[in-house]
Amino acid sequence: MSSSTRSSAHSVTKATWLSPVPLLFVFLWSTGFIVAKLGLPYAPPLTFLILRCLGVLAVLLPVVFIVRAPWPRGQVLHVAVAGLLLQAGYLGGVWAAIKIGMPAGLTALIVGMQPILTAACAPLLKERVRPRQWLGFALGLLGVALVVQAKLHLAGLTVAGIALCVFALLCITAGTMYQKRYCPGFDLRTGTVIQFGATVAVLVPLAVLLEGLDPRFSSVTWSMDFVVAWLWSIFALSIGAIFLLFTLIRRSRATEVTSLLYLTPPTTAVMAWLLFGEAFSPLALAGMAVAVLGVAFVVQNKETS
């Protein structure tokens, strides 16, 4: 490849990662912790997730049948497995950990190891991680640690909380890689219906057993905060952010997609400051800059000579 061709490819890559798709994804994905903060005081975590999934199905199923969206051929099982890992496994693990008192800072730090774990497994997807990108992953994790350092404490720390966070970490890593390898391309509308339908089928028995779920959802307090969190989780997170995530997985390397998750704790910190008045220190501001630099190193994907 000539130097001019490499320069052109590099410019295209840079322009792609500065486009609205990844930036909007980071913004929407970052609201997940805000939704948990608003909604979990009023509903058990698995019950909340079931309501979220049912809301998504209620919105998308009519659309799918009206426009006759194509269903994936020969990939339904793969799509469902990826959805169970990304929805039931990851979200269920994180929300359950927060619900039982796992410190938010430690939760973010543990789950924040996902880009590095994905990079370590990159050969399974035939992706090569260059030294510059490894530096980016390290900087990204350091940036996350600096952002959440004020919330790093041991109050509420339990073996169960750690186990749930590690479980969530493994699930989102495996789910991203599984979808990238076995079903990267499918109609977003029907694929999302399959994934959320499978998630409901798995979560309902667990919620009945662990949370006493009943047909009237009597364990839910339908406060204004909960309704806002529920509606946002349906439209902004489950449809908006998930559609954008699937688009990025389809078009880009798994390591590049997951590196964007380093930007979610800094973005969430800014949101918490604006919405709840939570302060963050100059060290956290430095962490935001380090995280952005780390992601830039990863997504630039500059070829070495």
N, C-alpha and C positions, 0 to 999 in steps of 0.2 A: 504493500500500500504506500503510495507516495505521500510526502509530507503535506501537500495541499489537500489530499483526500482525507488524511487523518485530522487535519485542522477543521475541515468541513464537518466531518462526523462528530468531532468534539463539540463544535458549535451547535449542531442539531441536538445532541444529548443535553447540553447545558440549557438550551432554550426549552426543551421538553420538561426538564425538572423545575424550571422556573415558571411553568405554565400554571393556569388556574387549577388544574386537576389535582396535583399533589398538594398545593397550598390549601385548597378547599378541603381535601381529605384530612390534612393535619388539624385544621380548625374544627371540623365536625367530630373527628375521632377524639379530640381533646375534651370535648364536652361530656364524654362518658363518665368521668369522675364527678362532674357537676351533677349529672343525672342521678348517679348513685347517692350523692350527698343529699339531694332533694327528695328522692323517692324511697330509699331503703328504710327510713324511720317509719314508714307507713305500710310496708309490706315485706314479707319474707323474700329473700333473694330469688329462690327458684320460682315462687309464685309471680313475682314481678317479671321475670324473664318469660314465663308462660303467657302472661297478659301482653307483653311486648310482641311475642311471636304471633299470637292470635290477632293482634291489631294489624301486623304486617300482612298476614294472610287475608284478612278482611279487606284490605286496601288492594292487594295485588291480584287476588283470584278473579275478581270481576274484570280487571284490566286484561289479564291473560286470556280469558274466554272471549271478551269483546273483540280484541284485536287478533285473536287466534295466534298468539305467540307460539313459536316452535318449542317443543319439548326436546331435551337432549336425547340423542339416540345412542344407546349402548353406554351411556355415562351416568345414568340415574344413580346407581349405587355409589360411584365415585363422588358425585356431587353431594350426595347425602352424607357420606363419611366426612368430607371436608367441612360441611356445614356443622356437623356434630362437634367436631374438634374446635372450630372457630366460635361457635355460638354457645353450645351447652358446656363444653370443656373450659374454654377461656373465660367467657363472661360469668358462667356459673362459679368457677373457682375464685375469680377476683371479687365478685360481689359477695359471695359467702364469706370470704376472708375478711372483708371490710365489715360485714354484718356482725361477726363474732368479735370484732374489736382489733383486728390486725392494724397496726399503725400505717397510715396512708403513705408515709415516706418510704418505709421498708417495702410496702406493696409495690410502689412505683419502681423502686430500685431493683427488686427481684424480677418483676415482669420486664423491666428495662434491659435485662440481659438478653432478650430475644434476638436482637440483631447480631450479636456476637455468636450466639448459639446457631443461628441460621448460617452465618458465614462459615462456622466450623463444619457444618453439614453440606456446604455448597457443592463439594465434589459429587454428591449423590444426584445433583441436578446438572452435572457437567458444567458448572460455573467455576471460574477461577477467581480467587480473591488476591488482589495484588498488594504488595507491601503498603502502598499509599492508602489503600482502602482499610487495611488492618489498623493503620494509624488513625484513620477516621472513626472506626468502630471504638477504639480505645478512648479517643477524645469525646465521642458521643456519650459513652458510659460515664466518663468523668464529669461531663457537663450535667448529666442527670443527677449524679450524686451531689454536686454542688447546689443544684436547684432545690433538692429535697432535704439537704442536710439539716435544716432547722426543724424538720419533722422526723428526723431519725432518732427515735427513742425506743425504749424497751417496754413501755407501758402497754399492756394488752397483748404482748408478744406471747404466742403459744405454739406448741408443736403443730397443732391442727391448722393454725393460721399460716405458718410457714409451708406446711404440706399443701394447702390449698393454692398458695401463690406459686409454688414450684409446679404443681399440677397444671395451673393455668398457663404458666410459661411454656411447658412442654406441649400443651395442646395448641396454642397459637403458632408455635414454631412448626409442629408437625402438620397442622392444618394448612398453613401457607405453602409449605413444601409439597404436601400431598396434592393440593389443588393445582399448583404450578406444574407438577409432573404428570398427573393423570387426567385433569379436566380443566385446562386453562381457558378454553373457549366454549362458552355456552350462553344461551340467551339469558340476560340478567334477570328478566322477569320470572320466567319459569324456573330457572336455577335457584333463585331466592325462595320461591314457593316451596321447592323440594327441600331446601336446607332448613327452612323454618318449620315446615311440616314435620320433618324428621326430628327436629329439636323438641317440638311439643310432645311427640310420641315418646321420647325418652325421658323428658323432664316431668311429665304428669305423674307417672308412678312414683318417682322419687319425691316429688312434692307432697303427694298423698302420704307417703311413709314418713317423711322427715318433718313436714311442716303442717300436716293435718289439712291439706287442701280439700275443699269441698266445692260442689257445683256453684254455690253462691259466692265464692271467693270471700267468705266471711272474715278471713284474716287480714283483709285489705281495708285500710282507712282511706276513703276517697276524699282526701283533702285537696285544696287547690294546688298545693305544691306537688302532690302525687300526680294529679291529673296532668299538670304541665310537664312533669318529668316523663310520664308515660307517653304522652303525645309526641314529645320531642324525641324520645327513644324510638318511636315508630318511624316517624318521617325523616328526621335528621340523621339518626344513627343507623337504624336497621335498613332503611332504603337509601338515603343519601350517602352516608359514609361507606356502607357495605358495597354499594354499586361502584363507588369510586375505587375502593380497595380491589375489587374484582377486575376493574379496568386496568389498574396498575399492574396487577399480577399477570394479566394477559399480555401486556405490552413490554414489561421490563423484567430485569433479573430479580429473583427473590431477595438477594442481598441488598439491592438498591431500594426495593419497596420497604423492607423491614427497617432500614436505616432511618426512614422518615419517622418511625415511632420514637426516636430520640427527641424529636421536637414536641411531642405531646406533653411531657411534664412541664417544660417551660411555658407552653401555651396555656395549659391548665392553671398554672400559677398566676398568670396574668388575669385569666378569667375569674379566679377565686378572689383576687385583689379587687377587681371591678365589681363583682356581684356580692361578695361577702365581707369585703374590707380586710381580707387576710394580708398581712404584711409579708414582704420578702426582702431579704438583706442584699447589700451590695455584692456579697459572695454569690447569691442566687442569680443576680444580674450577670455576673461574670460567667456563671455556669451556663446561662442561656447562650452567651456568645460562643463558648467552647462547644456546646452541643451543635449549634449551627455550623461552626467550622468543621466539626467532625462529619456531619452529614454531607457537607460540600465535598470533602475529600472522598467520600464513598461514591456519590452519584456522578461526580465528574468523570469517573471511570476512564481516566487518561491512560492511553497505552504507553507502556515503557518501550524504549528503543531496544 
